[in-house]
Amino acid sequence: MKTFGLIGRHLQHSFSPAYFANKFELEAISDCVYKLFPLAQIEDFKGLLQKDLNLAGLNVTIPYKQAIIPFLDALSPQAAQIGAVNTIQFMEEKLIGHNTDVYGFQISLEQKLSPTPFNSKALILGTGGASKAVAYALENMGISYQYVSRKKTPHALCYELLSPELLQEYLIIINTTPLGMSPNIETCPLLPYTGIGSKHILFDLVYNPRQTLFLKKGVEQGAQTINGLEMLHLQAEEAWNIWTTSDN
């Protein structure tokens, strides 16, 4: 039995096991199973490899998308450029890091912009591993962006510097933080939401709940919204292709 799974810290609300269980049933795949592997610290990854010798592929989530890199043998060119990994390929006793978040995010956003994409600027809320994939995808799409973090840095604004007027310049706002994720559904990024209007698109990488407080506040202001569920499905299929295609 081939074992696939997800590593991260708090995984009890992940949709991935149900997604892959449904996929395996629909496609009559009987020799595979998908499991959750919560790791209290990234150093526990070595123990997981020694314990489960049937591992054939892994997904990686918060907070280990960057921390996992030193434990891998190589990175795909895209993952190396992004500096974050969400998919691990087991190939000839080597661990290869990939990033399928880029694919999932870009397709989801392009579908919202299509058929009349507009030139705009984006705010990326958060500076963790997921934010790097988002930035990479935005560059592919020719959309300029600005990071926002809890503290001001040379590369990021802090939330306190955001104003309703500033938000008029950034019509795409992407939450890459875990704020609003179940069970902490009453949290959201500290934005001046009165500056959001009908021209805005709010994209939340969080998919549980389907409408986070961040998205709810956007809807109340007339914004278009996208949750992370479609991105999850797209990146999962891309990960499956990597795990099961021998010439990757």
Beta strands, then each sheet from edge to edge (+ up, - down):
strand 1: 2-8
strand 2: 32-38
strand 3: 55-60
strand 4: 74-75
strand 5: 87-91
strand 6: 94-98
strand 7: 121-125
strand 8: 144-149
strand 9: 156-158
strand 10: 172-175
strand 11: 201-204
strand 12: 224-226
sheet 1: 2+ 1+ 3+ 5- 6+ 4+
sheet 2: 9+ 8+ 7+ 10+ 11+ 12+
end
